[in-house]
Amino acid sequence: MKAIEKYIGLTSSDVQTLLPNLKQAGARIYKDYSTNTHPKLKMLDSLIILSIITFFVQLVYANALVLSRDPFNSYLAGIFCSIGQFALAGKHRFPLRLSFSMPARSA
């Protein structure tokens, strides 16, 4: 245990004080996100998370479960489709975030 503490540079008391602070920070971030984020951005964030999950599921399925690269073209198509969907959704999220955060102008 001492070797791990020396290698990482954290003691068990440091970890015990760090974990509650991380929980509080995570709860604060989630509360701020759920109250201040527009519903359209939440839907787009869900699409981004879904594309990341499908990427990893396809990666694990092809490399760990199937173990053969017989339909390699379909494997590549699925992987690139997930990456492309992630990139396009991320590209569209940035301008939407800016437009939803701007206050309305009075004429």
Summary of the structure (lengths in Angstrom):
residues: 107
radius of gyration: 21.1
end to end distance: 66.4
largest distance: 66.8
contacts: 219
relative contact order: 0.09
helix: 84%
strand: 0%
